[in-house]
Amino acid sequence: MSLTIPYTILSETPNGDEALQGLSVSISFLGRIPLNLRQRKMPLQVTISVPEPFSIYTFPILSVTSLSSTITDGVENMDNQARDELRHVLLSLPIPFLSIAPPFDWRSQRHWASLSQRIGDWLRSVVSVRDSSAWVWGRDAFWIAFIGAYPAFPAGDWPKWPLEIALEGTFITHWIMRQQHEPSDRSGDSNTVNEHHSSASIPVLRDVHGELWARYRQHISILGSV
C-alpha cells in the first residue's frame, strides 16, 4: 500500500530557511502468520520519497524499532506467558467498571456509552502509562464499548473521546475496515445515544450489540469467569 501525506513545513532555522520536522509513523499488521512461517524473517520494504523540488534540499532518514507483541496486539494474539503476565498486572489494579450496576443491558447504547466513559476514566486515572500492557487491554475494552454506544462509527455523530486513547488496536482497526467494506444501517436516522430506532434498524443493532457483548466478555475473560 502507499500513502501520500500533505506535510507542512513548520520550523525555521537561524538563517531564515525552513526545515522539516520529524514524523512519527506507526505500522500495524492485520492477519495471522501460519506456524510454518513464524520463524522466518520477513523482508519488509518501507519507502519514503520526497518529490521535487524539495528532494534537492532534503532527504529522509529512517529509524526502525520493533514493538513488543504484548503492546501492539490484542489479548487474543498473546501467547500463554503474555496472558499470564497481563492477568497478574490487571489483578493488582482496581477495575471498577467490571462491577456493572444496575445490571448491564448489552442492547442499550446508553449502557455502552456509560461503560466506555468508565473505562476511559480508569485508563487515565489508574493505568496512565500508555505503553503498558494494561493500557492496551483497557484501550481495546474502551473501543468495544465505544462502538456499542456509537455503532455507525466512524460515520454518524459521536462525541470526542479522550485524546490519550489512540485510535489503534486490533479491534478498532478491524471495525473501521469492516465499516468501509460492509456499510449498513446500524443506528436508524441518527447515531446519537438513544433508545429510539426505526423498526428496520433494531434487528441490525441487536446483531451488532450481541457480537460486541460476546467480544467484550471474551476480552475481560482474561481475569477469570465473568
Secondary structure, 3 states (H helix, E strand, C coil): CCCCCCCCCCEECCCCCEECCCCCCCCCCCCCCCHHHCCCCCCCCCCCCCCCCHHHCCCCCCCCCCCCHHHHCCHHHCCHHHHHHHHHHHHCCCCHHHCCCCCCCCCCHHHHHHHHHHHHHHHHHHHCCCCCHHHHHHHHHHHHHHHHHCCCCCCCCCCCCCCCCCCCCHHHHHHHHHHHHCCCCCCCCCCCCCCCCCCCHHHHHHHHHHHHHHHHHHHHHHHCCC
